[in-house]
Amino acid sequence: MTDYLMQIGDILKRKRLDLGLTQQELEARSGVTQSMISKMEKGSADNVSIDILRKLAKALNCLLVDLLPEEDKRK
């Protein structure tokens, strides 16, 4: 499970950095705590809900599916 979360975390971090946002700025935009964002980016977050992914996607101006690894988009 950690590998999967790490992939999501890598995507999340890349999208955040592409927008020039800090974790704190993403927290302000999304309502998801900086602690959770950090854990997700490190691949150590437990129980990442669909609601959290929705909030992050909206704050990053992308679709929720854009936060998922490529192999999940093809299934």
N, C-alpha and C positions, 0 to 999 in steps of 0.2 A: 504493500500500500504506500509506503514512503516514496518509492520510485515514481508512482503516479502523481502523488502530491508534489514531488519535486518538479515534475514536468509542468504542472500547473503553476507552481511558484516561479519557475524560470520564465514562463510566458507572462505572468503578472508583472514580474520585475522589469522585463524588457519593455512592456507596454507603458509602465509607469515612467521609466527612464526616458523612453521616446518622447513623452509629453513633458519631460523636465520636472517631474514632480518628486518631492520627497515623500517618505512614508507618512509623515505628519500631514502633508498637504492632501494626500490621497485619503487619509482618515477624515479630514475636514470635508472633502467632497462627497465621500461615500457613506460616512457614518460607521464604517468598520474600523475597529480600534487599530492603532499603530502596532500594538502587540500582536494582534491576529495577522495583520499584513506581514509583519516580520516573520512570524512562524510559518506562514504560507510560503513566503519566498525562500525560506530555509528548508522547506519540505517537512517540517515537524509539527504542523497543525493537525489536530484531531477534530473530527466531526465538522468539516467545512460544509455548511448547508448551501442549498441552492439559492436561498435568500441572500447569503453573503456574496455568492458569485454574481447574482443579479445586481446588487448594489455596486460591486466593484466594476462590473461591465459598464453600467450606466455612467459611473464617475470617469471611466477611461474612454468613453464615447465609442464603445465597441459592442458587439453582440456577445451574449453569454458564451455561445459556442466558440467564439474567438479565443476564449481563455482555456479551452480544452486542447489536449494534445492532438496532433494530426490523425493518429491512428483511430481516435474516437470519433472523428468526423466522418470516417469512411464506413463505419459499422452500420 
